[in-house]
């Protein structure tokens, strides 16, 4: 189908983009890579009167290191994160997650900020961002504010981002020594979206006692989430296969699981436990 008519703007700066959002508060939609919004527009599921394309703001695409922390511009593409030598060295979970997104064309055009702001319940990035305890920088007319990833995702396709704000940067803390990470998912074959996807970051001491752990799960509920019951059961404990398995079985505890033609709610709950166990074991095996 053909989208309904709209006005198109390609601002060169963040401030220019914010000005357009303020000028068209009820009609404007932000376009980054376009792989979420454009299909919706073609199906007439979205019909914005104004498109504000931030993809040409050069200052929003970057990967930088500062005191071990990674700062990632919102329009940085999936491919850039997948192929970055700095990312592979400092936080391989980001590269691994990026490689699981869609296909080559999607990774070349799609952006991390666009994916996070869209908040698709089956998207890959939210799981990794939650597991890493990343911080998101939101820029609006009153300046900047920073949110923890866990406070950013509100519900299906809904975030804490205000209509007059832009997500401009993702900050990923430095990983301690003896940390392993992994992202595993069951993908929907046609789209590549996660039926269930689990990202894990785990830090252990020399005796395999868990010092820190972060888990992000996508595809199961209306938004990505951290299974706190699993994290709490493992933190401070010596990790072995039996403990990991029993703890991972709680991965969907208290969650209202989604059901669709790809998987029933019961199957998603089962997969959440299976993939959480596998992801923890994989992350643990990668600890050096």
Buried (B, 14 or more C-beta within 10 A) or exposed (E): EEBEEBEEBBBEBBEBBBBBBEEBEEEBBBBBBBBBBBEBBEEEEBEBEBBBBBBEBEEBBBBEBEEEBBBBBBBBBBBBBBBBEEBBEBBBBBBBBBBBBBEEEBBBBBBBBBBBBBBBBBBBBBBBBBBBBBBBBBBBEEEEEEBEBBEBBEEEBEBBBEEBBBBBBBBBBEBEEBBBBBBBBBBBEEEBBBBBBBBBBBBBEEEEBBEBBBBBBBBBBBBBBBBEBBBEBBBEBEBEEEBBBBBBBBBBEEBEBBEEEBBEBEBBBBBBBBBBBBBBBBBBEBBE
